[in-house]
Amino acid sequence: MISRGPKDEGAGGPVVVEIEGVTVPATFARLPEAVAAVWEAMRALPLGNTQYEAYRYFFTRHDAADRVTDFLRRDGYLSLSFTMQGRPHTVRVSPASPGGSSST
């Protein structure tokens, strides 16, 4: 479980991001870079307008990393689902395992 200390503690460690069926898990040293990468991947997908706008809103706001940090602290991970070409997919963000390698 993630520490429930000051906000910067949860955002400071490495995180793993995966878009199921779209990307392989990737480790990022810092949450803001992970959030930006999720949006870059999502915006290129053939999503419907509502899904596109919902993900754009969630991942591009000035407080996006803080919002994801809140999920990590509360639940230990962030899991968001979407449908693409009739198939469900999941965006997952979770803390990286200690000692894991970093792709960025």
Rosetta blueprint (number, residue, H / E / L):
1 M L
2 I L
3 S L
4 R L
5 G L
6 P L
7 K H
8 D H
9 E H
10 G H
11 A H
12 G H
13 G L
14 P L
15 V E
16 V E
17 V E
18 E E
19 I E
20 E L
21 G L
22 V L
23 T L
24 V L
25 P L
26 A E
27 T E
28 F E
29 A L
30 R L
31 L H
32 P H
33 E H
34 A H
35 V H
36 A H
37 A H
38 V H
39 W H
40 E H
41 A H
42 M H
43 R H
44 A L
45 L L
46 P L
47 L L
48 G L
49 N H
50 T H
51 Q H
52 Y H
53 E H
54 A H
55 Y H
56 R H
57 Y H
58 F H
59 F H
60 T H
61 R L
62 H L
63 D L
64 A H
65 A H
66 D H
67 R H
68 V H
69 T H
70 D H
71 F H
72 L H
73 R H
74 R H
75 D H
76 G L
77 Y L
78 L E
79 S E
80 L E
81 S E
82 F E
83 T E
84 M E
85 Q L
86 G L
87 R E
88 P E
89 H E
90 T E
91 V E
92 R E
93 V E
94 S E
95 P E
96 A L
97 S L
98 P L
99 G L
100 G L
101 S L
102 S L
103 S L
104 T L
